[in-house]
Amino acid sequence: MGWAVCPIRFAKEGDRFFIGQSAVRRRPIISGADLAPSLSRGGPRLPPFLRCLPASSPSPRRSCSAAMFVSDCRREFYDVIVSQRVLLLVASDVDALCACKILQALFQCDHVPYTLVPVSGWQELETAFLEHKDQFKYFVFINCGANVDLLEILQPEEDTVFFVCDSHRPINVVNVYNDTQIKLLVKQDDDLDVPAYDDIFRDDEDEEEDSENESDGSEPSEKRRRFEEDVIERTMKRRQRREWEARRREILFDYEQYEYHGTSSAMVMFDLAWMMSKDLNDMLWWAIVGLTDQWVQDKITQMKYVTDIGILQRHVSRHNHRNEDEENSLSIDCMRIAFEYDLRLALYQHWSLYESLCNTSYTSASLKLWSVQGQKRLQEFLADMGLPLKQVKQKFNSMDMSLKENLREMIEESASKFGMKDLRVQTFSIHFGFKNKFSASDIVYAAVSLMENIEKEGPEAANFIKALDSLSRGNLDKLHQGLNLAKKQLRAIHQTIASCICTNLVISQGPFLYCSLMEGTPDVKLFSKPVSLCLLSKYLLKSFVCSTKNKRCKLLPLIMAAPMDVEQGTVIMVGIPPEMESSDKKNFFGRAFEKAADSTNSRTLHNHFDMSSE
């Protein structure tokens, strides 16, 4: 991956950029090897929580297995905080919302007093901590905090304890090896690849050379010999230290150069509820929605998604079996979760089939619907299925029952003829009584749209609470409001994609593709929000790869920029890795943005929890 230096060639001296999905704002990057930032000033010394060791103490021997990953969430996490006041700091993404809902339900069961504070970036996180640090001893971070040195950023008191449930990877090594204040709630079977303790930490050594009074050459030969041996020994120690430091920089560079995502935080919290035998159907559904959020936003590989779907499917079977004999299993207000192979069409059960086909990234890119030829292919696709336009353009619920019964099989059969072989996906749906049915992806789209709603001016916390409430089955009105907003968002995304491709706004800048939305572009205000801009960027790259005939461009990453605040002249930017089927979903742009901002002397704010784009 050789794009770390060049992607910001367009950045001008003194420009002010907001890098929407970049790395933590701390030390600038100077050279390629320094992309993995040093963990302490002045060289590789012990982290603060180990500096109290006497100088003569041997360096602690630790492995990743001995690091502070919480192995028993009930005993080491929940039982510790159940009798305390807790502050929840929750990131603004759907997976975090779902994890928060599960934890709130557990707190409600055990009457745990807590305060919830939504945080959308590092600035809000620091502000929230400073405002509440005197009132709380225990803090729970959900989808924030794992990938930075929390002790350095927040400077907590010694008795403060942070519980961090975060899917962002890689985890900062100081957080990993802290055994007093930071407890990590992560899946033990995640592939973390954390460096060994002795490879990155060592005791401070007293390297001050003892000054000895030298005479005019009259010192004894024995004293001269010992002096020469000491010089040789100190020289060897310095050489060994330089070699260790060089190796350490290489190890940290390899470990920290890519950003990716681990197991959904909602699934981690559901495992806790399951261990405590308090796993309700609602909690299971929130875990499903949290995983689906990672899939919708392309944060995890298909293999990871299928594996976690299998885990949740076993829980669904267990819950359904448990509810078979209950009297209310068929009541009008019952809740039933079902595993199914569904169509990869966004919101189609709450929209028209035609609109869903036009505004789903997969079908729009495959059929090239931004072109006249693509519209003809869509008509041919519908004709091949034998579906009249009158039927597909009305609401899905109003279609003839005879057509809906075999719709999935008809679409899958015709889709394979048009090169859309992956139109079927494993997912879950939920039924509230007899009338309301939603797929997991419907909930994700609705919650994202409510969180990033730009139609009403107001505090972002209000949008966060609306999105949180929409996850409860008692707030179907807010969920339907979110679905309507999601339709507008998807239309705006695909209209913008069509405009970018038809007007050749996606240009090749050598080792990367670049696209910038101008002020005055329709719906440009929507794309000042990070999740919406990320969805636009990923869908645009997918569509561009399908439309271009340049084979080299199909292997390039994309940098996307959009106006953030017109009055201040700020821009939000995200970087998307190349669109490849075998992609491991790892992103290098966080470090690349840091280096480019430093080399161009640009004013930047790395404020989002994703160190690079999702």
N, C-alpha and C positions, 0 to 999 in steps of 0.2 A: 504494500500500500504506500505509494509514493506521493500522496497528495497533501501531506501535512504542511508544506511550506507555501505552496502556490495559491491556495484557494482564495486569497483575499487580495489579488492583484488589483482589483477595482477599488480598494479602499484608499481614500486620499488622506494626505497628511492633515491631522487635526479634525477629521470628520468624527462625528459622534454616533456610534452604533450601539443598539441594544441587541446583544446576541441572545436570541430567544431561548435557545436550548444549549447553552454552553456550560463552561466549567465554573467552579467556585471562584469567587473573586478574592484572590490572595496573591501569592507571589507570581510575578511575570515569568515567562519561559524564555530562556536565553538561547539554548542550543538544542539540537535534536535529542540528545541524551537526557536533557533536563526536562523533557516533556512530562516525566514522572517527577512531580515536585518533591523537594526535600521535606522530610517530616519535622525537621527542627532547624533552627538557625545555626549557622556556624558548623555544619557538618553532621554526620550521622551519630548523634548522641542518643542516650536513652530517652524515651518519652517521659513526660512529667510524672506519671504515676509510678515510675520506677527509679527516679533520680534520688530518692531518699535512701537507697542502698548505700552502705558504707563502701568506701573506695576499695577496701580489701575483699568485699564480697564477690564471689564468682558470679558471672553472668547467668541469669536463669535460663535453663534449657527448656525450650517450649516447642511444641509442634502445633499445627493448626488444630489438631484434635483437643489440645489443652487450652485453646483460646476460649474467649468468653462468648461462645455460642450457648444459648440457653438450651440445655438438653431436655429438661422437664419443665414445660411451660406452666403447668399447674403449680408445681412446688416452688420453682425459682422465679416465677413472674406473678401469677394471679394471687397466690396465697400471700405474697409479700405486699401487694397493693390493696388487697380487699378490705383492709381496715384503715386505709389511709385516704387522704384527699389527693386526687390525681388530676394533672393537667394533660389533656389530649391535644396534641398539635397535629393536625391532619392536612395533608396536601390536597390540592384541588384537582384530583383525578378520580375517575369512577371506581377504580380498584380500592383506593383509599377510603372513599365513601362507604363502600360495602364492608370493608374491614372495620370501619368505625361503627356501622350499624350493628355488627355482630358483637363488638365489645360493649356498646351501649346496652344491648339486650342482656348481656351477662351482668353488667353493673346494676341494671334494674332488678334483676333476680336477687342479687345480694345486697342491695341498697348501698352501693358504693358511691360516695359523693365525688363528683368530678366536674371539671370545667372544660368545655370544648372551644378550641380556637382554630378556625381555618387559616391556613397560611399558603400563599401562592408562590412564595419565593424566599430566598435567603434573608432579605431585608425584613420581611414580615416575621420570619422565624426568630431572628435576633431581637426584634422589637417586642414580640410576644413574651419571649423568655425574660427579658429585662423587666417587663411590667409585672411578671408573676413570680419571679424567682424567690422573693421573700415570703410568698404565701404557700409555696409547694416545695416538697422535698422529692417527690416522684413525678417524672415526666414520661409520657408515652408518645413517641414519634411514629406516625404512620405514613409510610412512603416518602419520608424525608430524613436526612441526617446520616445515613449509612456511608455515603461516599465522600465525606469530608471529615476532617479532624474536629469533632465537636468540642473537645476540651479547649482547643486553641481559639475557636471562633466565639464560643459562649462564655468561657472563663468562669465555670460554675464553682460554687463552694464545695469543699471536700466531702460534705455529707449528701450532696445532690446525686441522685441516681437517674440515669437515662435508660429507658427500655425502647429499643429501636426495632420496629417492624417495617422493613423497607425492601422493596424488590429491586432497587437500583444496584447495579454492579459496575465496577468492582467495589468491594467494601474497603474503606480506608483502613490501612494496616494498624494504625494507632488505636482505632476503635476495636479491631479484632483482638489485640493483645492487651487491652485494658482490663484488669481483673477487679476493679473497684467501683467504677462509676458508670460504665457502659455495658449494657447487657443486650445482646443481639438475638432477636427472635426471627430466625431464618430456618428454612428447611435444611436438615442435616445432609440430605442426599443431593443437594444442589452442587454443581461442579464449580467450586469457588476458587480453586488453585491459589490459595493464599500462600505467599512465600514463607519459608521457615523463619522462626524468630531470630536465630543466630545469623541468618543471612542479611538481616536489615537493622538489627540493633546490637549494640555492644556497650560495655561500661565505659564511662569517661576515664581516660587514662591521664595520669599526671605526666605530661610530656615536657615539663619544664626541666631544662638541663641544670644540674647542680653546678653552680659556678665555683670553681676551685682556684685558689690563689696560686698563680704561677710565678715561680721564681726565675731568676735569670739563667735557667738551664742547669741549676744546681740540684734539682729534685732527684731522689734516688731512682735507680733503674726499675725497681719493683713497682714504685708508684707510677712511673711512666708507662709500664706495661699494662697496669690495671686501667689507666686512663685510656690507652689505645683500645683495649678490649671494650670499655664502656662506649667509646665512640662507634666502634663497629656494631655493637649490639643495638645502640640507638638508631643507627643508620638502617639496620635490618628491620627494626620495628616500624620505622617510618615507611620503608618500602612495602612491608606487609600491609600497613594501614592504607596506603595509597591503592594497592591492589584490591583490598577489601572494599574500599569506597567505590572504585571503578566497577567492581562486580555488583555492588549494591545498587548503583545507578542503573546498571543494565537490567537487573532483576526487577526494580521498580518500574522501569520503562516498559518492560514486557508485560508487567502485571496491570499497569494503569493506562496503557495507550488506547485501549478500546473500552467503550461503555456498552452495557447490555442489561437485560432484565432477568431476574430469577423468578422463583415461584411467587404467584400472586399473594399479596398480603392478606386478602380476604380468605384464601385457602388456609393460610397459617392460623388465622384467628378461628376459622371453623374447626381446625384440628384441635385447638384448645377447648372449644365448646364440646366437641365429641369426646375428648378425654374426660371431661367433667360430667358426661351424660346429660348435657343440657342443650344438645343440638336439635333445635326446632326446625321445622320445614322452612320457615322464613330465613333462618341462618344459612341453611343449605342453598337456598335460592340466591342469597347475596354472594355466597362463595362462587356460584356458577356465573353470576353477572360480573364479578371481579375478574375471573379467568377470561370471560368473553371480551371484556374491555381490552385485555392484553392482545387478544387475537384481532379484534377490530382495528386496533391501532398498530398492528404489525410489530409488536414488541417482542414476541417470542417466535421460535421456529414452529413449523407445522408438527414436527415430531414431539416437541414439548407440549403443544396444545393437545394433541391426541392422547398423550400419556396422562395428562392431568384430567382430561375428559373421562378417561377410563376410571380414574380414582373416584371422581364425583359420581359417575354412573353407578358404582357399587353402593355409594351412600344413598342415591336415589332409590335403588332397588330395595335397600334395607328399610328406608322410610315408608315406601309404598306398601311393602309387606306388613310393616308394623301397623299401618292405618287401615288395612283391609277389613278388619273386624270391628272398627270403631263405628259407632252409631251415626256420627256426623260425616262419614266419608262421602255421602252423596247429598249433603245439605246444600242449600243455595249459597252459603257463604264459605264453602270449603275451599281449600287450596290444594291443587294437585300438580306435581312436577312430572314431566315426561321426557325421556330421551328420544330423539328422533333424528333422522337424516332429512334436513330441510334444504330449501333452495337458498343459494347464495345471492339473494336479492334483498336489498335494503328496504325495510318497512313495507313489504309488498302486501301484507295482510291488513294494513291500515291505510293503503294508498291504492292507486290503480296499478294493474300489472304493467301497463305501458310506461307510466311515470317511473316505476321502480326499475324497469329495464334500462331506461334512459339515464337514470341517476345513480346507478350502482357502478362502482369503479370497474369491476371485473368485466361486466357485459359492455359497458361504454367503451372501454379500451379495446376489447376483443373485436367489437363490431365497428370501431372508429366512428362513433356516432356524431362527432363534430363535423363530419364531411357529408356531402350529398350522397356519395357512394355508400357511406355507412348507414344513412337513413334508408337507402334502398335495401341494404342487407337486413336491416331490422324488419322491413316489410316482408321480405322473403322468409325470414325466420318465423314470423307470426303465421305466414301462409303455410309454411311447412308443418306447423303444429295444427293447422286447421282452426285457428282462433280468429273470429271476425273482429275488426277494429272496434266496433260498437261495444263488444264485450270487454276487451282488454283496456279500454279507455274509461270505463266506469269503475266505481269503487269495488275493490275485491269482494267485499261482503255482498254486493249486489249482483255478482256474476251468476249465471245459471249453474245450479247445483250439478247438472250433468257434466259441465265443463270442469268444475272445481274438483270433482271426485278423482279424476285421473290426471290432474294438471301437472303434478310433479313428474310423473312418468313421461308425459307428452313433452314437457320442456327438456328433460334430460336426454331423451332420444334425439330431439332436433338439435340440441346444443352441441352434441358430439359431432354432428355433421358440419357445424359452423366453427369448429375448433375450440369450443368451450367445454373441455372435458372435466373441469373441476367445479362445475356449477352446483354440486351437492356437497354439503358440509355436515359434520356431526355437531349437534347442538342440543339444547334443551328448550322446552316451552313450559309455560305455567298457565293454569286455568284458575280463574277466580270465579267460583260458582259455575253456572252454565253458559254465561254470556261472554265474559272477558277472557281472551286468550292472547298471550304475548310471548314472543321469542326472546331469548336472552339478549340478542343484538338489538332488538327494539328498545329495551330498557337502557342499554348503553348509549345509543344515539340520543334518546330523550334526555338522559341525565347530563350528557356533554352539552347539549344545546341549552339546557336550563342554566348550567354553570357559566356558559359564555354568552349568555343572552345580552344583546346590545340594544334591544328595542326600548328598554326602560332604563333611564339613568338612575344610578343608585350605588350603594356600597357593594363590593364583590361578595361580602359575607352574606348578604341577603340572597344572592343567587346560589351560593353554596348551600344555604339552609333549604331553599326550594328544591334543589337537586337531591339533597339528603332526604327530604320528606317524600319525594316522588318514588322512592324505593319501597315505601310502606304501602301495603295493599289497601289501607284505609284512605289513601290520598290519590285515588284514580283520576280525579280532576286535574291534579298537577302533572300526572303522568301523561294524560292526553294533551295537555298544554305543551309538554316537552316534545311529544311526537309531532305536533304541528310545527314547532320551531325547528325540529330536526329536518323536516321536509324542506323548509326554506333554506336551511344550511346546505343540504345536499344539492338543491337546485343551484344555489350560489356557487358552490364548489365546481360543479360541472359546467356551468356557464363560463366561469373564469378559465377553466381548463381549455374549453373550446376557443375562447378568445386568445389565450396564450399561444396555442398551437397554430391557429389560423393566421395570426399576425406575426408569427416567428419571434415571439418574445423569449423563447428558450434558445440560448446561444451557447456555443461551445467556447470555453475559455482555456483551451489546452487540456489540462488534466481534470477538468470538471465542467459541468454544465451550470449555467447561471440564468436565473430569471428574477426580475425585479418588477413588482407591481407599482404602478405610478399613482400619485394622488389623483383622485377623481375617477379611478376605476370603480365600476359598480361593486357594491358590497365590500369595498376595501377595508371598511371599519371592522367587519367581522374577522378579517385575517390579521388584525392586530392582536388577536388572542392566540396563545401558543398552540393549543390543541387543534383549533380550526386551521391554523397555518400549517401544522404538521400533516393533517389529513389532506389538505390541498396539495402540499408538496409531494407526498407519497403517491397520490392519485395522478398528479401531473407527470411525475417521472414514469409511472407505469404506462400512461397514455402516450407519452413521447417515445418511449422504447418501442411501442407497437406501431407508431406512425413513421418513424425515421427509417431510412434505408442505409444509413451510415452504421456499419457494424461496430466501429470503434465507439461511437456515441452510446451504444447500448450497454457498454461496460463502464460508463462514467457515473460518478456521483453527481448530485444536484445541490446547489446552494440557492436558497429562496429568500428574498427580502421583501418586506412590506412596510409601509409607513405605520409607525406606532403612535406618535404624537406629532401632528402637523405643526402645532405652534412651537414646540421645542425642537423640531427638526430631527426627531429620533426615528430609528429604523429597527425593526425586529427581524432577526435572521435565524434560519435553521439550516442544517446540513443533513442530507439524506444519502446513505450509502448506495452503491450501485444496485439496480434491480436485477437480481439473479435468483433462479429457482433454488439453488443450493446455498443461498445466503444464510449465514449463522446469526444474522440480526445484530452484529456487533458494529459499533459506530466509532470512528476515529475523529470526528469533527470537533469534539470538545477540546482536545489538546491542540488541534490544528487552529481553531479560532483563537485560543489563548496566545499561541506563538505569533499568529498573523497580527493580532491586535498590538502585541508588543513591538514587532518589527516595523509596523507602519505608524507607531505612535498615535494610534486612535484611542479616543476615550470610549470605554466600553463599560457595561454593567452586566456581569454574568450572574443573573438573578434567579434563574429557574433551577429546579431540583434535578432535572435531566441535564447531565453534563454535556451531552451532545443531543442531536435530534433523535425521537423515539422509533 
